[in-house]
């Protein structure tokens, strides 16, 4: 699932995804996600069926852009309804009054730790060790972040996502021996020191497409990956696989910008979505991103199920702590810029 | 015709354009300027933050260095290319023109991704080098990659103005110079080349100023050390939502570019170059 990808890029690669909006419908809901195929699948799986039943017109936009989000709220011209965001942004938006507090949404069906005051989870994914199966065999590849950082034992370039929230610091600390339950607050000095040891081997990627390309081509045989991207590439016949051990669980949230006229309708859809096990499973089957309602798992095919974070909970290192990131994202980004430019 | 009289008579036609510029350029620019000194709090904090950190000023320096290098390489390639176009038969001129324009009309993203495929360690170029027994050459995620990508994008902006100028130069001047005893190379550099200067200057300006604002190409073909200011602005704008700081970055870029243009104007006649008075 691409998050804050090159915005222009996604916008351009996206083919027209506007729905067949008729002018006559008085009830409409605008859904904004990261764009691409993923968004089409998601909307078709769990927005359109609900909308059809209710006589609601679904409109779409993409990709999510926090600057646009903030601009709409501040100028009081809000056209975005339900917006998929990273949870740290959801916390920030909530704090600044940019997002609607979700009073009427029943979140009892999903894990408490994935729910925020303004955001409900939409999917779970994992930062795994993605590896090229031509370079490294199933029996001989890094199975921990310590090994991922061990360039003597496993030579080759390492890929990380170019954002502070991309789990690179968590991975570095795990590699350096920080216990799983003592990750937060992150010891940044220690993380940067560990990252220094492999700095010359690090390749940063911006987008999910780049991630797939780097690891599939073998140019970067080891990559901190989004499990669904690796799954999709493997399904396309690329020589790649996920190593689930010590994966870091992450998730996206849905929020409603403050001042959206259809907020009540949006909350109504949120309620329906959280309960919609079939719809969530439908999307999971196509994307290998886990549904947030556990009931959906029984509708997921066995082949996809074993590629979901929910099947590997015993191997999980931690859940990304987005409350930490909401508070520290700016500072860490600044420090990361300085570190990368050194 | 006397340009000044025409200017007075038709001056009214410019008004809609001025109004348009006021609305879509000056007004937002003023807003940006205001934001840079008011967000998150009134004062020059954003500018102070910029000059306090060697990272950000480093990005600015890198932006100008990269743009300068791109301009230089583009001119070195574009000048002979344009000259070749003036010598070619109409058929070959068409071919050369198409070779410049087809990439020009192709999406920037498509071209940039194509470069990734060509230049990466496991890409076409390095495959050939490996097949010939050489060691792989790092062509991507460094300055080389950025230069290759940006030069290709900017080449039409150099070739077209230079060619436009060259086309108007009377080649008999060269014959005359040679007839008076100049060697061909001497005649070229002393007679022909100076006449191409308006085109070369226009190309330099176009390429340099456009290069300053590049975003996608350095982001995809460069490494963490090749960050240009456009990328930094996007990060501050959409990533960390520091709009005041992003505005300050944009203002700084604008001011430095403006100063450079003023300096350039002292060396070359900008008005003439841009087709103004004679």
Interface residues (C-beta under 8 A of the other chain):
Chain A: X4 X6 X7 X8 X9 X12 X13 X65 X66 X67 X70 X92 X162 X163 X203 X204 X206 X210 X213 X217 X218 X219 X329 X330 X333 X334 X337 X338 X340 X341
Chain B: X53 X54 X55 X58 X59 X107 X109 X116 X120 X121 X122 X141 X215 X216 X219 X220 X223 X224 X225 X227 X232 X234 X235 X237 X238 X239 X240 X241 X242 X243
